[in-house]
């Protein structure tokens, strides 16, 4: 069976670069817990802040680990986007 992602050239076990935006500020000390992604804190909506996490993850299992960590930190996820893949 061929899935949509395979037709587009991305598979579950393939590395890819992601950009994830969450509501709230994340301290740099959490970078290792978040897959080593770069953390950039900036202004968010309604006078708050938002953090953009960006970088390469080994596969989508690692992506799920990052998303679960963000959930455990109680940070609302605003956007997840694949930037590029091999």
Secondary structure, DSSP 8 states (H G I E B T S, - for coil): ---HHHHHT--TTS-EEEEEEEES---GGGTGGGTT-EEEEEE-GGG-EEEEEEEEESSHHHHHHHHHHHHHTT--EEEEEEEEE-
